[in-house]
Amino acid sequence: MVIKPGKYIHYAGNEYEVIGTAAHGETMEEMVVYRALYGDGGLWMHPVFMWDEIVEYNGRQVKRFTHEDDFIAAPPPDGIHNHSMPTEKVELFLSYFTGRDDVFAKRYENAKKGTAGYVPACYNAWNPLCPKTSGSKIKCSDCTNQNFMSIRTRLGRGSHDIRPVIA
């Protein structure tokens, strides 16, 4: 059996470089001589007949060593995954809920009363257009100057606590 020199990947993930083959000094069995490409880079020997052997690993039949030329990288995963853009992840999250995307809820806390909750986020909150700045007890939903922020507006602003307002 011919073992081509080069870089190999072991079924468990470590990488090795095959230097060549050699005969065992007593049995004359043909051995693969290889170097670990991690740690101290130690030299190893393995019987040639076991080099291309199929072994069971995590319930699958795989080659013990695969040459880098034969290794086929996995295609990028479809859909949303760990390397997706944050906006794509938020879009996926929002797709799981039936809610309004024209507003989003902002948390408030009232330390005096010991209450907390959520209100629609408004561009006019606590500025001169907001009736609350003059002491009015009006609800945001009844305000004539409401200018609610949409979830879409907040996606690029680092808002991590987005909760859809359920209609």
BADRENTOR-497826 format. One line per 5 residues: their letters; for each residue x, y, z of N, C-alpha, C. Coordinates in steps of 0.2 Angstrom, whole numbers. Layout:
BEGIN
A> X,Y,Z,X,Y,Z,X,Y,Z; ...
// end
This chain:
BEGIN
MVIKP> 4,-6,0,0,0,0,4,6,0; 3,11,-4,7,17,-5,3,22,0; 7,25,4,4,31,8,8,37,6; 4,42,4,7,48,1,9,53,7; 15,56,6,17,60,11,13,66,11
GKYIH> 13,70,17,9,76,18,5,76,24; 0,81,24,-4,82,30,-10,78,30; -11,75,36,-17,71,37,-21,73,43; -27,72,43,-32,73,49,-34,67,51; -33,66,58,-36,60,61,-43,61,63
YAGNE> -47,55,63,-54,55,64,-56,59,70; -52,60,75,-54,64,81,-52,71,80; -49,73,75,-48,80,73,-40,83,74; -36,79,77,-29,81,77,-26,80,70; -20,85,69,-17,85,62,-10,82,63
YEVIG> -8,78,58,-1,75,57,2,76,51; 8,75,50,12,75,44,15,69,43; 14,65,38,17,59,36,24,61,33; 29,58,36,36,58,34,38,53,28; 35,47,29,36,42,25,34,35,28
TAAHG> 37,30,25,36,23,28,43,20,30; 42,15,34,48,11,36,46,4,38; 51,0,38,50,-7,40,52,-8,47; 48,-11,51,49,-13,58,55,-17,58; 60,-15,63,66,-19,63,66,-26,65
ETMEE> 61,-29,68,61,-36,69,56,-40,65; 50,-37,64,45,-40,61,45,-39,53; 48,-34,51,48,-31,44,41,-29,42; 37,-28,47,30,-25,45,31,-18,43; 27,-16,38,28,-9,35,24,-4,40
MVVYR> 28,1,41,25,6,46,25,13,43; 20,17,45,20,24,43,23,28,48; 28,32,46,31,37,51,28,44,50; 26,47,56,22,53,55,24,57,61; 23,64,61,24,69,66,17,72,68
ALYGD> 16,73,74,11,77,77,12,84,75; 7,88,73,7,95,71,4,99,77; 4,96,83,2,100,89,7,98,94; 6,101,100,10,99,106,17,100,105; 21,94,107,28,94,106,31,92,99
GGLWM> 26,90,95,27,88,88,31,81,88; 29,77,92,32,70,93,31,66,87; 36,61,86,36,56,80,32,50,82; 28,47,78,24,42,79,25,37,73; 23,30,75,23,25,70,17,21,70
HPVFM> 14,19,64,8,16,64,8,11,59; 5,5,60,6,0,54,2,2,48; 5,1,42,2,3,36,-5,0,35; -6,-6,37,-13,-9,36,-18,-6,40; -16,-2,45,-21,1,49,-23,9,47
WDEIV> -18,11,43,-18,18,41,-25,20,38; -27,17,33,-33,18,29,-39,15,32; -38,12,38,-44,7,41,-50,12,42; -56,9,42,-62,12,43,-63,10,51; -65,15,55,-66,14,62,-73,17,63
EYNGR> -76,15,69,-82,18,71,-81,24,76; -84,30,74,-83,36,78,-89,40,79; -92,40,85,-98,44,86,-104,41,82; -104,34,82,-109,31,78,-108,31,70; -103,33,68,-102,34,61,-96,30,59
QVKRF> -95,27,52,-90,24,50,-85,29,46; -79,30,49,-75,35,46,-68,32,45; -64,35,40,-57,33,39,-53,36,46; -48,31,48,-44,33,53,-40,40,52; -37,40,46,-33,46,44,-35,48,37
THEDD> -36,54,36,-38,57,29,-33,62,27; -30,61,21,-25,66,18,-29,73,17; -25,78,18,-29,85,17,-32,86,10; -29,83,5,-31,83,-2,-38,80,-3; -39,75,1,-45,71,1,-51,73,6
FIAAP> -49,78,10,-53,81,15,-58,86,12; -64,85,12,-69,90,9,-72,94,15; -71,100,15,-73,104,20,-81,104,20; -84,105,25,-91,105,26,-94,112,23; -99,111,19,-102,118,16,-104,122,21
PPDGI> -105,128,21,-108,133,26,-115,131,27; -117,131,33,-124,129,35,-129,133,32; -135,130,30,-140,134,28,-144,138,33; -147,143,32,-151,146,37,-147,150,42; -150,151,48,-147,155,53,-143,151,57
HNHSM> -136,153,59,-132,149,63,-127,154,67; -123,151,70,-118,155,75,-115,161,71; -113,160,65,-109,165,61,-114,170,57; -120,169,58,-125,174,55,-124,181,58; -126,186,54,-126,193,56,-131,194,62
PTEKV> -130,198,67,-135,199,72,-142,201,70; -142,205,64,-149,207,62,-153,201,59; -149,196,56,-152,190,54,-155,186,60; -151,186,65,-153,182,71,-159,185,74; -160,192,75,-165,195,77,-171,194,73
ELFLS> -171,194,67,-176,193,62,-179,186,63; -175,181,64,-177,174,66,-181,174,72; -178,177,77,-181,178,84,-188,181,83; -189,186,80,-195,190,79,-200,185,75; -198,181,70,-202,177,66,-206,172,70
YFTGR> -203,170,76,-207,165,80,-213,168,84; -213,175,84,-219,178,88,-224,182,83; -230,181,85,-235,185,82,-235,192,85; -233,197,82,-233,204,86,-232,209,81; -232,215,83,-231,221,79,-224,223,78
DDVFA> -222,225,72,-215,227,71,-215,234,71; -221,238,71,-220,245,70,-219,248,77; -219,245,83,-217,247,89,-213,242,93; -209,244,98,-206,239,102,-207,241,110; -207,236,114,-208,238,121,-201,240,125
KRYEN> -202,245,129,-196,247,133,-198,246,140; -193,244,144,-194,242,151,-194,249,155; -198,250,160,-198,255,165,-198,252,172; -196,256,176,-196,254,183,-198,260,187; -202,260,192,-204,265,196,-202,263,203
AKKGT> -197,266,206,-194,264,212,-198,266,218; -202,272,217,-206,274,223,-212,269,224; -215,267,218,-221,263,219,-219,255,219; -213,254,217,-210,247,217,-213,243,211; -215,247,206,-218,243,200,-213,244,194
AGYVP> -214,239,189,-211,239,183,-215,236,178; -213,238,172,-217,235,166,-214,237,159; -218,237,154,-216,239,148,-220,244,145; -218,249,141,-222,254,137,-219,254,130; -223,256,125,-220,257,119,-215,263,119
ACYNA> -209,261,115,-204,266,115,-206,272,110; -205,278,113,-207,284,109,-201,289,108; -201,291,102,-195,296,100,-197,303,105; -203,304,106,-205,310,110,-205,309,118; -203,303,120,-203,302,127,-199,307,131
WNPLC> -202,311,136,-198,315,140,-195,321,137; -197,323,131,-195,329,128,-200,334,128; -200,340,126,-205,345,126,-212,343,123; -212,339,118,-218,336,115,-222,331,120; -218,329,124,-222,323,129,-226,327,134
PKTSG> -232,325,135,-236,328,140,-234,326,147; -230,321,148,-227,319,155,-222,324,157; -219,328,153,-214,332,156,-217,338,159; -224,339,158,-227,345,162,-232,342,167; -231,335,169,-234,332,175,-241,329,173
SKIKC> -242,328,167,-249,325,165,-248,318,166; -254,315,168,-254,307,169,-257,303,163; -256,306,157,-259,303,151,-255,296,150; -258,292,147,-255,285,145,-252,286,138; -247,283,137,-244,284,130,-248,282,124
SDCTN> -253,277,126,-257,275,120,-262,281,119; -264,285,124,-269,291,122,-265,297,120; -259,297,120,-255,304,118,-256,305,111; -257,312,110,-258,314,103,-251,316,99; -246,316,103,-239,317,100,-235,310,100
QNFMS> -238,305,100,-235,298,100,-231,298,93; -225,295,94,-220,294,88,-216,288,90; -220,282,90,-217,276,92,-211,274,88; -206,271,91,-200,268,87,-202,261,85; -200,259,79,-201,253,76,-195,248,78
IRTRL> -196,242,79,-191,237,80,-186,237,75; -188,238,69,-183,239,63,-178,245,64; -180,250,67,-176,256,69,-171,254,74; -172,250,79,-168,248,84,-163,243,83; -164,239,77,-159,233,76,-152,235,76
GRGSH> -150,240,73,-143,242,72,-141,246,78; -144,247,83,-142,252,89,-140,248,95; -139,242,95,-136,238,100,-142,236,106; -148,236,104,-154,235,108,-154,227,109; -153,225,115,-153,217,115,-159,215,119
DIRPV> -163,219,122,-169,217,126,-175,219,122; -176,216,116,-181,218,111,-187,213,113; -193,216,114,-199,211,115,-204,214,111; -207,210,107,-212,212,102,-218,213,106; -222,218,104,-228,220,107,-234,216,104
IA> -237,212,108,-242,207,105,-248,211,104; -251,210,98,-257,214,96,-263,210,99
// end
